[in-house]
Amino acid sequence: MTRDELLGYLGERVAKWRVPDDVVFVDQLQHTATGKLLKTRLRDQYRDYRLPTA
């Protein structure tokens, strides 16, 4: 699945305000020892990410 396919799929099935502005695919997400997502690392990794412009 590509970014455009996913956004198109969501655009047809959910309210427009719920569709994300962008989607980034990653190979894996880091978790704590108890299995929780390390949101702080994810935020740090994408801190400088900018949305693609049309």
C-alpha positions in Angstrom: 0.0 0.0 0.0 1.3 3.5 -0.8 0.7 6.8 1.0 -1.8 7.9 -1.7 -3.7 4.7 -1.6 -4.0 4.8 2.2 -5.1 8.5 2.2 -7.6 7.8 -0.6 -9.0 4.8 1.3 -9.5 6.8 4.5 -10.9 9.8 2.5 -13.7 7.6 1.3 -14.6 6.0 4.6 -14.1 8.5 7.4 -14.9 12.2 8.0 -12.6 14.6 6.3 -11.4 16.1 9.6 -10.3 12.6 10.7 -8.0 11.9 7.7 -4.4 12.5 8.6 -2.4 15.2 6.7 0.3 12.8 5.8 1.4 9.2 6.4 4.9 7.9 7.0 5.7 4.2 6.8 8.4 2.8 9.0 9.9 -0.7 9.3 9.4 -1.0 13.1 8.5 1.1 16.1 10.5 1.1 19.3 8.8 -0.2 22.5 9.6 -0.2 26.2 10.4 -3.4 28.1 6.6 -3.7 28.9 5.6 -3.4 25.3 4.4 0.2 25.2 5.2 2.4 22.3 8.1 4.9 22.9 6.3 8.0 21.8 9.1 10.3 23.0 11.6 8.5 20.6 9.0 8.7 17.8 8.5 12.5 18.4 12.3 13.0 18.5 12.8 11.1 15.3 10.2 13.2 13.3 10.7 16.5 15.1 12.0 18.2 11.9 9.6 16.5 9.6 7.7 18.8 7.2 4.5 18.0 5.3 5.0 17.7 1.6 3.8 20.7 -0.3 1.6 20.5 -3.4 
